[in-house]
Amino acid sequence: MAEKQQQQKKDSPGKSGTATVKPKRAQKTIPKQKPPQMLPPWKVLLHNDDKNELGFVIAAIVELTTLNEQDAKQRTVEAHETGVALLLTTHKERAELYKDQFESKGLTVSIEPAEK
């Protein structure tokens, strides 16, 4: 038996023959998060005017939005014939940016909340 104790002392210098058990770490629980809420939608409306040519309006729409030329032409003609056309729907901050960009080109655009 004395041999066993000496062997234990050699294997773990400075420690007695008793084993120490590390306490288990508590598992962290991550609280469930609410899904992100969508920003309320806003309409960007193009209004007809008598000062800009159709080609200029179409080019401006293609330049400032993700609409292709065919969609831009369709909306331009709709605004020309009815007085107003929905260009796109986005969140308020981007709608305001579009409004400012179109107005800087001399086009008449308004924004309004989209109905849900």
C-alpha positions in Angstrom: 0.0 0.0 0.0 2.8 2.3 0.7 4.0 1.8 -2.8 0.7 3.0 -4.2 0.8 6.2 -2.2 4.3 6.9 -3.3 3.3 6.4 -7.0 0.3 8.8 -6.5 2.6 11.4 -5.1 4.9 11.1 -8.1 2.0 11.3 -10.6 0.6 14.4 -9.0 3.3 16.4 -7.2 2.1 18.8 -4.5 -1.4 17.2 -4.3 -2.7 14.7 -1.9 -4.2 11.4 -3.1 -7.7 12.7 -3.4 -9.1 13.6 -6.8 -10.7 16.9 -7.4 -13.7 17.2 -9.7 -14.3 20.4 -11.6 -17.9 21.7 -11.2 -19.9 21.6 -14.4 -20.6 25.0 -16.0 -24.2 26.1 -16.0 -25.5 26.2 -19.6 -26.4 29.6 -20.8 -30.0 29.9 -22.1 -30.5 32.4 -24.9 -33.8 34.2 -24.6 -36.1 33.9 -27.5 -36.1 37.0 -29.6 -39.1 38.5 -31.4 -38.8 38.3 -35.2 -37.9 41.7 -36.7 -40.8 43.9 -37.5 -41.2 45.1 -41.0 -41.1 48.8 -41.6 -44.5 50.2 -42.8 -44.6 50.5 -46.6 -44.8 53.8 -48.4 -45.8 54.5 -52.0 -43.7 56.5 -54.4 -46.1 58.2 -56.9 -45.1 59.8 -60.2 -47.3 62.7 -61.2 -47.8 63.9 -64.7 -46.4 67.3 -65.7 -46.4 69.3 -68.9 -42.7 70.3 -68.8 -40.8 67.0 -69.1 -40.7 64.7 -72.2 -41.6 61.1 -71.9 -38.1 59.9 -72.9 -36.5 62.0 -70.1 -38.9 60.7 -67.5 -38.3 57.1 -68.6 -34.6 57.6 -68.4 -34.8 59.1 -65.0 -36.9 56.2 -63.6 -34.4 53.7 -65.0 -31.5 55.6 -63.6 -32.9 56.1 -60.1 -34.8 52.9 -59.5 -34.4 49.2 -60.2 -37.2 49.3 -62.8 -36.3 48.3 -66.3 -37.0 50.4 -69.4 -40.3 48.6 -70.2 -41.7 49.0 -66.7 -40.5 52.6 -66.6 -42.3 53.4 -69.9 -45.5 51.7 -68.6 -45.5 53.8 -65.5 -44.7 57.0 -67.4 -47.5 56.5 -69.9 -49.9 55.7 -67.0 -48.9 59.0 -65.2 -49.4 60.8 -68.5 -52.8 59.4 -69.2 -54.3 59.3 -65.7 -52.3 62.0 -63.9 -50.4 59.7 -61.4 -48.7 56.3 -61.4 -47.3 54.1 -58.6 -43.6 53.8 -59.2 -42.8 51.5 -56.3 -43.4 50.7 -52.6 -40.7 50.8 -50.0 -40.0 52.0 -46.5 -40.4 55.7 -45.6 -36.8 56.7 -45.5 -36.1 55.3 -49.0 -39.3 56.7 -50.3 -38.2 60.2 -49.1 -34.8 59.6 -50.8 -36.5 58.7 -54.1 -38.7 61.8 -53.8 -35.7 64.0 -53.4 -33.8 62.4 -56.2 -36.7 62.7 -58.7 -37.4 66.3 -57.6 -33.7 67.1 -58.2 -34.3 66.1 -61.9 -37.4 68.3 -62.1 -39.9 65.5 -61.8 -43.0 65.6 -59.6 -43.1 62.7 -57.1 -45.1 62.3 -53.9 -45.0 59.7 -51.2 -47.8 58.4 -49.0 -48.3 55.5 -46.6 -49.4 52.3 -48.4 -52.5 50.6 -47.1 -51.9 47.3 -45.4 
